[in-house]
């Protein structure tokens, strides 16, 4: 328990005191994010906050994690470093999406192959239970890539990615502590500590953004934590002490925990495809953009989305016993209803403004 608390404090302290130096260097070297048509900010802002998040998280993990308990940690750290290099390069000198994806695949491949972070069962989703290696490995890599990029796309307004990352790592870290997975709990709370320190500088008026360095790292760590969360429910790994903390319908619970980044990404990609566009063409159709268009500020939008994600987490925790597919349909149905309602309200408001202007 003390190591977990110390990992949180260490990551928080190092990140908190590192960010002012990062801001100073970014301004001196003009490494800032400029306002633009698709940007939600109006002032030039440093975008290298992910460097401080990475430093605080990694330092804390290496300092406090017992490697004899978490023997696969070295491979996970290798994945972190690859993502850091890809993200920082993209923040300083933008790289092509293909190179970025190749780096993400490399990091995900190391983590799945070497550290045994992989989905071995779907627990009945579509009637699938145990999966052979040739299917489990590519599926696990795909899931990691999806979650990494979901957080990358989520990072669009002040405080959002950091707050959602803190929520997810905090919830999963607490669960790993309860089942005595100390190594994973340390990783989760190290990230939470670094993100809370970062949020002090990222809340409006934002002094710094996390950039790709931060969002990719948060996505990678979240993907590792959620896959291990699912993996730990393997009947072969459930001991009597852990069984009391196990969830029914674990895939649905996992989706509920990650609902905002996952659903927003799926929603945006689907809308772009239906409009005949590439799913990777950037636009202003994310849920946080809709909230801004509705009239909310950055912090109000962030607050609404964080509370919504908390609501989904409480929902899946409370209704985990209703059945896997019922819970999946319920979670996805509510998410579709809420986003469709918001989209309808915002479009009606825009039409009303356009009609009054004409």
N, C-alpha and C positions, 0 to 999 in steps of 0.2 A: 504493500500500500504506500509506504513512504517513497519508494522509488518512482511510483506513478505520479505522486504529488510533486516530487522534485523534478521529474521530466517536464511537467507542465510549467513549473516556475522557471526552470532554466530556459526553456524555449521562449516563454513570454519575455523574460528579462533580456536575453540576447537580441531578440527581434526588435523589442521596444527601443533599445539604445542603438541598434544598427541602422534603423530606418532614417533618422535625421542625416546621417553621413551619406546614405544612398541618395537621398533627396538632393543634398548639396552637390554630389558628384554628377548626378543626372542633369542638374541645371547648368553646371559649369561646362559639361561636355555636350549640352543640348540633346540629351537622350530623353526626349519627352514625347507625349502623345498629343498631337495637334487636333483641335476641333474639326469636325467635318460634317457632311450631310447626314451620314448614318451614325455619327457619334452623339451620345447623350450628354456630353459635357461641353462647356462653352469656353473653357480656359485651357491654355497649354499646361499639361500636368506630367510630371515624371512618371514613368511606367515600369520601373525596375523594382517594385516592392517585392516581387517574387524572390529576388536574390536574398533579401533579409529573411523571408519566410523559410526558404531553403536552408540558410545558415542556421537559424534557430532550431528548426526541426531536426536536421541531421546531427548537429552538435549534441543536442539533448538525447537523441536516440543512442548515439555511440557512447555517450558518457554514462547513461543509466541502464541500458539494456543488458541483462545477463546473457552473454552469447552462448553459455552452456545450456540455457533454457530455450533460446530462440536460435537454433543452429543454422537456419536458412537465412538469417538476417543479412549476411554478406551479399547474397544475390539480390535481395530486395534493394539494398543500398546501391548496388550497381545500376539497377533500373532507375533509381532516383537521380543518379548522376547523369545518365543518358538524357533523361527528360529535362534536367536542368540545363544541359548544354544546348539541346534543341531549343528550349524556350528562351534562354538568354540570347542566343544568336538571333532568333526571330524578333525579339524585342529591340535589339540594337540595329541589325540589318535584316529586314524581312527576307524569309526564305520561301521557296516554292512549297505548295501544299504536298507535293509528292515526297520531297526530302523530309518534310515534317512528319508525314505518315510513316515513312521508312524508319525514322528514329523511334517513333512510338511503337512500331511493330518489333523493332529490335529490343526495346526495353520490356515490352510485354512478353516476348518470347523467352527472354532470360528468366523473368519472374515465374512464368508458367512451367518451363522446362526444369529449372534448377531449384526453385524454392517451393515447388509443389503447391502453388496457389492456383488451383483449378477446380472447375465444376465437375464433380464426378457423378452427380445425380441431379435430375430435374424434379425429383420427389413427386412425380405423377403429372406434371404439366404435359398436356397432349398425350398422356398415357406413357410418358417416358420416365423411367427410374434410373437404374445404373446405366452408365454410358461407357462404351469402349474408349480406349485411349485415343484412337484415330479420330474420334468425334469430340471427345472432351477437350483435347488440347486446342484445336482451332476455335471451338466455341468459346473457350475461356479467353483466348487472345482477342477474339472479336468483342466480347463483353468488356474487357479492359479498354480497348480502343474506343468503344462507344461511350463509356463513362468518362474517360479522359477528355474527349471532345465535347461531351455534354457540358462539362464544367467550363471548358474554354468558351463555348457559346453563351453560357449563362453569365459570364463576366461582362455585363453591359452597363450596369449602373452602380453608384456608390454603395458599398457595403454588402451587396447581394451575394457574390461568390464566397466572400469571407464568412458571412453569417450562416449561409447554408452549409458550408464546409465545417464550421464550428459545431453546428447542430448535429450533423451526421457523425462526425468523429466523436463528439461527446456521447451520443446515444450508443454507438457501437463500442466505444471505449469502456463505458460503464458496464455493458453486457459482457465484454471480454473479462473485465475484472471479476464479475460475479461468477463466471465459470472457471476462474483461475488461469486464464490465458494472459499471463503477465506481460509477455513480450508484445503481443498485439495491443494490449491496453496502453502500454508505454508509447507505442507508435501513435496511437489515436490521440492521446492526451498531449503528446509533444506537438502534433499538428494543431490541436485546439489552442494550446498556449501561444504558439506563433501567430495564429490567425487572430486571436483576440487582441494581441499587441498591434498587429497590422491594422485592425479595424479602427483603432484610435486615430490613425492618420488617414483612413479611407472614408470615414463618415463625412458627410457634407459639412463644410466645404472640404472636398478631398484634396489632400496634399500630395498623394501618391496613389498610383494604381498598381495592382499586383502583376499585370501584364501576363503574357503567355507563360513566363517562367513560373509564376505562382499558380495560375489556373490549371496548367497541365500537371503540376505537382499535386495540387489538391485533388484533381481527378484521379491521378494514379493511386494515391494513398487511399482514397475512398473506394476505388475498385478493388484494391487488395483487401481492405477491411470487409467489404460486403461479400466478396467471394469466400473469404475465411468464415464469415458469419454463416453462410449457407453450408459450407463444407463441414463446419463443426456440428451440424445437425445429423451427420452421417450416423446411422444406428451403431456402427462399429466403434464410433468414437464417443458415444454418449455413455457416461458413467452415471451411477445413481446420484452423485452430487450435482452433476450437470443437468440431469434430466428435468429437475424442477424449474430450470430456467429456459428449457427448450420451447420453441414455438411450434404450433401447428401451422400448416400452409406456409412454410418458410419462404418459398419463392415470392408469394404475394406480399408477405411482410417485408422482404427485401426491396421489392418495387415500391411499396408504400414509403419506406425510409428515404429512397432516392427519387421520389415521385417528381419533384420540380425539375431537376436537370434532365431526367430521362423523358418525361412527358413533353416538356417544352421543345426538346430536340426533335422528338418524333413528330410533334405537331407542326413545327416549322418546316421540316423536310417534306412532310406530306402536302402541306399547302403549296410549297414551291413546285413540287412535281405536278400537282393538279393544275397549276397555272402554266405548265409547259416549260418551267425553268429548271436549271440544274439545282439539286438540293443544296449545293455548296455556294450558290450565288448569295452574297450577303444582302440583307434588307432590314427593314424595321418592323418585323412582324412577331418578334418575341413577346412573351407575356409581359415582361417588364416594360417594353416599348408601349404596349397597349395601355398599361397603367399610367405611364407618363402622358400619353395622348388623352386619357380620361381626365387628367388634371392633377394627378398626384405628384408630389415631389419625389426626388430620388429616395429619401429616407422613408417617406410614407409607402412608396411602392415596395421597398425592401421589407418594411415591417409587415405589410399585407402578405407578401409571398412567404416570409419566414413563418408567420402564424398559420398560413395555409398548409405548409409542409408539416408543421407540428400537428395540425389537425389530422392530416393523413396518417401520421405515425401513431397517434392515439387511436385512430379508427382501426388500423390493422392490428394493433396490440389487443384492442378490446374485442374485435370480431374474428380473431384468428381461428376460432373453433367452428365457423359456419361452413367450412369446406374450401379447398384450394381454389377451384374454378369459380365458385360463387364470389369469393373475396376478390379474385382477380378482376372479374367482370364489374363488381361494385366499385373498386378503386378506379379502374379505367373509365367507367361510366360517369362517375362523379367528376373526374378530371375533365372529361370531354364536355360535360354540361357546364361546368364553371367557366372554362375557357371560351366556349361558344357563346355563353351569356355575356361575358366581358366583350368579346369581339362584336357582338350585335349592338351592345350599348355604345361602344366607341364609334362604330360606323354610323349609327343613328345620330350621334352628337356631331360628327363631321358633316353629315348631310344637312343637318339643321343649320350649322354655321355657314356652310356653302350657300344654302338657300337664302339666309338672311343677308349675306354679303352681296348676292346678285339682285 
